[in-house]
Each structure stands twice: as C-alpha cells, then as structure tokens.
Amino acid sequence: MRAVEFQEYGDPEVLQLVTAETPQPRPGQVTIDAAYVGVNFADLKARAEGYRVDSLPFRPGLEVSGRIRAVGPGVEELSPGQEVAALVNTGAYAEVVVAEATTVFPLPEGLDLRTAATLPTVLPTAHALLHEVGRLRAGESVLMHGAAGGIGTVAGQLARAAGADAVYGVVSSTAKADHALKHGYDEVFTTDTFSEDVRRATGGRGVDLILDPVGGDTLRRGLDTLAVFGRLVSFGNASGAEPWHVGQPELYARGRSVGGFSILALAQSAPEALRSLTERAFRKVTDGSVSLPVTAEFPLVEAAEAHRLMGGRTSTGKLLLRIAD
C-alpha cells in the first residue's frame, strides 16, 4: 500500500510517499480502506517539531473515513464493508489505516464519506468545548479564537444553535473574516486587538465563554476579557509559548474558571466518554445544525501541498487528502 511518512523534521518537503506493508488488525482493532483523511494542525506540528512523535520514521494523520477492510479478534460491533469514520492516534496518511475499534464510528444514514472525514477531531472537540467543558447556556456570549479554521467553523454554528446571545470570533487576518461571518459569528476581530474589541462590543462587561487553542499571551489577555463568572477553555498551545499557570489572583476576584480539553487524551483515558460525545456531536450534522465545508482537497501524493497551505495560515474550513478514487 501507499503511505506518507517523514524521516526527519522540517518543512513540508520532508513528507515522502512510500510503499509499506498492508497492516493487519490486532485484537480490538480494525483496518480501514481509507477514502479521505483529514489534515490537522497537529500533523504540521508533528512534522516540524516532533509533536507527539515517539520515533522516526513517522506517519501523521488523526482522522479517516472509509470502509472497514478487516476486524481483529474480539471486535463484534463492526464488520467488513461498513462505512465508518475513525479517530486514530497516528498513521492516517495511508491507503489502509489501523484503528482501535473503540474510536471507530459507523456513519449515520445520509452522511457521506467525504463529509465524514472532516468530523472525527473537529466536531466532537467543538461540542465538548462549548457544552461538556464550557457549559454554555442560552443567552450567554462566546469568543472563539481561530474562528475560520475547522473547529472554529463548527463552533460558531454550534454556539448559535445552542442559543448564544452573541458569538464573537478571532482570526489571524481580516481576509478570513468573511468565512467566519458566514458560519455563525456576529462580529470577527483580529488577534492583535481582540481584547479591546471585546470590551467595546460588550460595553465593558466581557464574554461568558472563551475557547482558546493559542495559549501564551493570547490566553492571558483572554482571561482579562472574561465577564464575572466567565469560563475559559484551553485546547491547544499553537503559540508554542511556555506552559501557562493561573491561580487565585486571576480567578478568585471575579469568579472566573479555566478548563481544558484534548480529544486525543480523552480517547486514551475515557474511550466510552469519547464515543458518547462523538455520537451526540455527529447528530448535529445529520439534523442540519452544522456543516463543515471542505475548502481544499489534495491527493495523497500531494500531502506536502496541503501542509504548505495550512502552514501559510491562509486556509479556512477543512483540508482533506483524497485517498481512494
């Protein structure tokens, strides 16, 4: 089978198309004939910085859609030929992908394979940020960093569907604002001035819920824009800044709180909770509450081009690799 791997860290050019042995499922696993693979920022961090890489060569990729090729011993609820989407710890950039059965999700009726590949990381993450961790209530306000990206595109729609009174987005450039405004956001700010813009838009009150994948100084500025009893949910550190610390001085006076979420960590620590979360989240697609546009699609052999586009910070929505014809 064909796969994409890298043997050293660096620019997109280190991604190489290789021929590899077709894997067989072990107990509790399935193999999937991949149709589409989602491209995520974590893939770029793995290639450039070694994020979550145990050893080289390394095959990136966290989400895949396709048809089950084979099931391993002990797998009873899945069967060959079944159309599924899956969250995998790594290795989705391949024609045949190994996945733990606990993180493989049969597609609901009406959900096609192309759309399904956009969902395994993005939709459950957005749902958890707003509901399970962020505890959003109708009538509250939300601020989402990375509003034009995959998670941001979904989060704006989910917040609107949940009855948020105001949904604000933050983007890295004004060129991305139009995309966010079409997907649930009332106003969109840029990274440099978002804290001042929030105070203006809310009359100095601040927002009830902030969703932050950036970390560093962005997170600290966000804390200062929370309303009384506001919550901030951290779900990444795209800034690459040193780990942050927050305590009594930042939280006690105004009753603020900080939470965190990682879908990959949840998959390892509580797979049944992930399954329940994913089923709830997927229903938001089938009932028409949200849609996630595929804004660029590349064949597997052009994985480096997908990384260049996402790494240039000009992409919006979701990027896919097309595996099967």
N, C-alpha and C positions, 0 to 999 in steps of 0.2 A: 504494500500500500504506500501511498504518498503521505508525507507529513512535512511540517515546517518546524525547524529547530534552530537554536543558536548554540555555538560552542564557545563564544566569548561575549563579553558585554560591550555594548557600543551603540552606534547609530542603526537605523533600520537595515542597513546593508548586511548586518551580521545574520539576519534571518535567511536561512538556506532551505531550499526544497530538497528533501532526502527520500530515499526508499527505505522503508522499515518493514520488519516482520509484522504480519497482522496479529494483533493480540487476541488472546482467548480469555473469557471471563473466569475469574476465580469464585470461590463461594461467596454469595451475597452480592455478586456483581453482574452486570450485563455489558455486552458490547453493542455499539450503535453504528449503523451505516449512516454517516453524517450527511445531511443535506445542506445545512447552513451552520455557521459558527459566529457567535458574537465577538466583536472586538471591544475590549475594555481598557481603561487607563491602567489598570493593574498589569495588563500584558506589556505595556510600554515600560512601566517601572521595572518589571522583571528583566526585560531585555537591556535596559540602560543601566540599572542599578543593582540587579540581583535580588529584587524584592521577592520574597517567598521562594527563592531558588535554593534547593538543597545541594545540587551538584550539576555539573555540565557534562554532556550537552543537555539542554533543557527544551521542552516542548511547551509553549504557552497555550492559553485558552481555557476559559472558565465555563462557557455555556455553549450548548449544541442542541440542534434539533435534527431528527431523522427517524429511522425505523430500526427497531431492535433486531440485531443480527443473531445473537445467541444469548442465552441466560445461563448463569452459573448455578452450581448446586445450592439448594436452599431458597432459590428465588421462585416464588409461586404466583405472585400477583401480576407478573409481567410475562409477555410471551413474544416469540419471534414474529416480526412483521408489524408489530404495534407501533403506531406513530407516537413519538414522545418528545419532550424537551427535558434537558438534564443540566444540572449544575455539577461541575466536576472540579476537583481540587487543582488539576492542571491537565494539559495534554489534549485539549480540544482541537488544536490546529492539525487535524489528520482526517483521513478518509474513514477510518474506523476508530471509535473512541470508547475507552473503558470508563464505566461509571458505576458507583455504588448504587444498588437498587433503591436505597432509601432516598436518594436525591434525583430519581428519575420520575417524571410526571407524565402520565398519559394525557394526550391532548383532548380538551373538551370539544364537543361537536361544534363545528364551524370555525375552529382555529387552525389555520394553515401552517405548514412547516416554516415558511419564511418569516411570518409574524412570530411564531413560537420561539425562534432563535433569539429574538430581541428581549425576551422576558425573564429567563431564569435568575439573573442577578438584579436586573433593573426594577422589575415590578414588585417583587417581594420586599426589596430594600426600601423603595419609596413608600410602600404600605406600612412597613414597620416603623420607619422614621416618623410618619405622621400619626399613626394610630397606636401601635403596640408600645412604642417608646415615647413618642412625642405627646400622646394623649390629647390630640386635637379635639376641641369641642366646637360645635356650631357657633358662629358669631365671633370667633377669635381670628386673629391675624397671623400670617405666616410669612417668613422670609426665607427664601431658598437660594443658596449660593450654587453657581453652575446651572442656572435656570434653563440654559439652552442645550445642555447635554442630555444623555439618555435618562438618567434618574430625574433630572430637573424637569424634563418634558412631561414625564409621568406625574411627578409630584404636584405640579401646578394643576393638572386636571383632577387628581385625587382630592386635593385640598378644596377645590371648587365644588366637587361632588359631595364633599362632607359638610358643606355649608359654611366654609370660612368666610368671614366678613370682608377680608382684604387679603390678597395674595400678591406678595412682592417678590421679584426676582433680582438676582445679581448676576451680571455677565462680565466677561473679561474685556469685551469691546462692544461699542454701540452697534456694530454690524450684526451681532447676534440678537439684538433686542427684538426685532420683528418676529423671529421664530418663537421666542418666549411669549410674546404678547398674543400669539395665535393659540397658545396651549395653556390657558387658564390664568395668566398673570394680569393683574390690574395695572401695575407700574413696574418698570425694569430700571435698575440702577447699575452703575459700573463699580468695579471693585474699589477704585480709589476713593470714591465719595459716598459709598453706601450708608455709612453710619449717619452722616449729616442728612442724607436724603430720607432716611427712615424717620429721623426726628421731625423733619419738615412734613412728611406725609402723614404722620400720626399726631401732629400737634404737640410733639414732645413726649407723648405717652410711651412710645416704644412698641415693639411687637410681642405677641404672646409666645411664638414658637419660631426658633431659628434652626435650620438644617444646614450643617457645615461640613463639607468634605475637604476644606482647605487647611485648617489648623493655623498655628503660628499667630501672627499679628492679627489676621482676619478673625480668628476665634476670640481673641481678647477684645477687639473692637466690637464684636458681636455681643459679648456679654454686657457691654455698656449700653447697648440699644434695646435690651430686653425690658419689657414692662414689669411692673410689680407682679410677682408670682410667675414670671416668664420662664420658659424652658429652652435650653439649647441642646441639640443632639449632634454630637460629633460622629462622623462616619468615614473619616479619612484624614490624611495629612499630606495633601498634594503639594503643599508649600515646601515640604522637606525640612521644616523647622524642627528644632529640638522639642522633645515631648513637653507638653504644657502641664502646668499644675494650677489648680484652682481650689480655693478653700473658703474659710469663714469671711475674710474681708470682702470677697467678691459676691458671696451668696446670701449671707445672713440678713443684711440690712433690708433688702427688698424681696426676700423670699424666693430668690431665683434658684434654679436647679440645672444640673448638667447631666446628660445621659450619653450613652454611646451605643453603636451598633456595627456589627460586621456580619454579613450573611455567610461568609466562609467560616468564621468562628462558630456561628450558630450551627452550621452543617456538621461541624465536628463535635460540638458539645451537646446538642439537643436536636438530632435529626427529625424526631417526631414533631417538635415545635416548628421546625422549618417546613415540614410537609403541610401542617395545618395552615401556617402563614401563606404558603405558596398557593394552596387551594383557594383561600379567601381572595388573594390578590388576583389570580387568574380569572376569577368570576367578574372582576371589574372590566376585563376586556370583552368577555362574552356577553355581558349585559350592556355594552356600549358606553360605559362610563369613561373609559380612557382608550387612547390609541397611541402607538409609538411609531412614528414614521421612520422608515429606512431611508436615510438621506444619501448613502453611498454604499455600493456593493462591489466587491472585488473577487476574482477567482483566487483560489488558494495560492497559486503560484505568485500572486501579486500582494502577498501579505505585507511586504515591506512598504508598498504604496499606501495601504490602509494605515500603517503606523505613522508614515510621514504626514498624512492628512490629519490624523488625530493629534499628533505631536505638535503640529503647527498652530493648534488652538483656534482653528478657524471652522472646525466641523460643528454641526448641530445634529440633534436627534441621535440616531443609532447607525453604526457602521457594521457591515456584515462581510464575512467571507463566504463565497458560494463554493460548496464542495462537490455536490453532485450536479450533473446536467439535468 
